[in-house]
């Protein structure tokens, strides 16, 4: 299994590097800025950037692709039917990739954008997911292109993965997400404890990622749209009755947009 390294970029992005010590190769996930990756490679000259994995077309996830490709000759894997320049292997739902001796499945998860994909490795001991901007620690992405139905379906699909799946998302949004989660479920003790831990991490300038699917199911309101407390909070805030599932999701997503 590769080692995951978080490279901070911009104000709150993370570029994940997957480091394989057997081949001395790395893969970069959503490099919106080439410089953090180039700086890491300069500090570790024994490693070669072999692959770039892209989840969607937003510039803060793709801005460094052409520079890194020109500098290293790496191959770029990203969503098909996308506007991203430099993709060598367009990926669609159900494609199977092999990276560092691990099988990775491509999952179409539209909602944040229409081209959004995620990468899932169903390792028997340590499954992992690169979720991009679809599923965050404590939250989910905004609906820039897709519908509430699409995003809800995408999140439900990710929620069906094994509970011990480690999730690597691409923004340091955990603290603000959990503050919203507490507003939705003020009496959820798991959210309160998690927020206290995250507050301490952020005071120390430390990363709050990765997360796990089991933890998200207990503390992420966007995965809890069947829970009576979340449904009740959505209805109270929106002023209308909301049914479990997508209606509740749409109500709390709109609430979060202005929180």
Protein Blocks (a to p, Z undefined) as FASTA:
>chain_A
ZZdddddehjlpccdddddfklopacdehiabfklmmmmmmmmmmbccfbdcdfbfcfkl
mmmmmmmmmmnopacdddehiabehiabdcdehiacdeehiacdddddehjbmmbccddd
fdfklgcddekjmbcghiacddfkbcfklmmmmmmmmmmpcfklccddfbdfklmmmmmm
mmmmmmlmklmmmmmmmmmmmmnopafbdcdfklmmmmmmklmmmbfklmmmmmmmnopa
cdehjlmmmmmmmmmmmZZ
